[in-house]
Amino acid sequence: MTDAVIQVLMSFITSAGFSVLFNVRGKNVVINGLGGALSWIVYLLAFDAFNSLFWGFFISTLAVALLCYMLAKTIKAPVTVMLVPMIIPLVPGGLLYNTVFNIITGNNSAAMSYFRDLVIELAGINLAIIAVATLFEIIYSVRKYRLGRV
């Protein structure tokens, strides 16, 4: 259990740090940090529930992207300024490193295994972002149409 607490704490620090790097100011740094911690909590829960890399990353990114789109309207901030730092803990940098390292050292079977996991994780992250962006684009279009602002 302590490993999970440390992972969530590091996710908070990582997301808050990237927020500072992207010139986010004030309370939004803490909001992004909490979003990054939430992304890792949801990932841990989803991975335990489904025992699948894809569903763990998909559900986690889906939750965070939904949060970002709702918060962006509330705190009047661009979605990308919030979404990028919040999903930083989910980015599979270690898998990318291991893939390239094993390609360079000639261990092709290990490289393919890491590459497969890398593609699965990236597919989960990308499909969730696309799904949420499309959902909110449809909602905004319907809202505009109903209000007669076409």
N, C-alpha and C positions, 0 to 999 in steps of 0.2 A: 504493500500500500504506500510505503514511503517513496518508492520509485515513481509512482503516479503523481504524488504531490510535488516532487521535485520537477518532473516533466511539465506539469501545469505551471509551476512557478517560472521555469525557464521560458515557457511559451509566452507568459505575460511580459517578461523582461525583453525577449526578442521582439515581440510586436511593438512594445513601447519604444524600444531602441530604433526600430525601423521607422516609426512615426516621427521621431526626432530627426532622423536622417532625411525624411521627406518634408521637413519644415512644418510639421503639424505642431500647433501650439496649444497650450493650456490644458483644459479638461479633456480635449480630444485625444491627447496622448494616453491618458488613463483609460478612456473608452476603448481605444484601439488595443491597449494592453489587455483589458478584460475580454475583448473580442477574440484575441489570439489565445488566451487561456481557455475561453469557451470552445474555440475550434478544436483544441487538443482534448478537452474533456469529452466532447461529442464524438471525436474520433475514437478514443479509448472505449467508450460505451458501445458505439456502433460496431467496432471491430470485435469486441467481446460477444456482442449479440449475434452477428452474422458470420464471424470468423472468415471475413473476406476483405482483402485490401481494397478492392474496388468500392464495395458498399461502405466501408469505413470512411474512405476519403470522400465519396460522393455525398453521403449524409452529412458529414461534418462541413463540407464546403457549402452544401445547400443551406444548412442552418445559418452559417456565417453570412452568406450572400443575402439571404432574406433579412437578417438583422441589419446588414449594411444599407440595403435599399430603404428599409423603414427608418433607420436612424438618419440617413442622409437628408431626408425630407424634414425630420424633426429638428436637427441641429444645423441645418442649412450648410452642409458640406458636400463636396463631390463624392460620389460613390467610390471612385477609384482610390481616393485619398484614405478611405477607411478600409476598403476591401483588400488592397495589397498588403498592408501591414498585418491585417487579421489572418490572412492565409499563409503568411511567411512560415509559421511553424509546420505547416503541412507540406511545404516544398521538399521534394525528395532529393536533396543535395547529396546525401551519403550514397544513395543508390547510383546516382550519376557518376560520382567519383569512383565507386567500385566497378562500375561498368567500364569506364575508360581505363582504369588501372589494369583490369583483367584483359582488355583488348591489347594494351601495350605489352603486357607480360606474356601474351600468347595463350592465356588460359581461356579459350573460346567457350567452353561449356559453362564456366562460371559467369563469363561476360553475358552470355545469352540469358542465363537465369536472372541476373541482376537487371538486364535490359527489359525482360518480360515484366518484372515487378515494377520497374520504372514506368513503362507504358501504361500499365494497369492503374497506377496511382495518378499519373497525369491525366488519363482519360476520365477518371472519377472527378478530379478537380475541375477540369475544363467543361465536362458535360453539366455539372451542377451550376457553374457560373452561367453557361449559355441558357440553361433552363430558367434560372431566376431572372436573367436579363430579358429573356423573351416574355416571360410572364408579366413582368412590370411594364414592358413596352406595350403589351396588349391592354393591360389595365389603363395605362395613360391614354392610349388611343381611344378606347371605349369612353373614358371619362371626357375627353375632348369632344368626341362625336356627340355625346349626350348633351353637353353644354353648348353645342352649336358652334364650336370654334374650329371647324374643319378647314 
